[in-house]
Amino acid sequence: MSLIRGAFWLALFAFFTFAFVVLFEYGTADFANGFKTEFVKAKAFVMQAGKPAKNDKPKK
């Protein structure tokens, strides 16, 4: 039960941190569009970080 509660608080912290950054960057007037924009950027970053590194050297 403690693990579930910890995961919930971690997810809540991550969400509100993301929302604060969007609010700081875009302000209240463009919050919804800024949230969408930053979510796409964050998703692209996670997808790119999850890919294995490219090996430029040919194997011998």
Beta strands, then each sheet from edge to edge (+ up, - down):
end
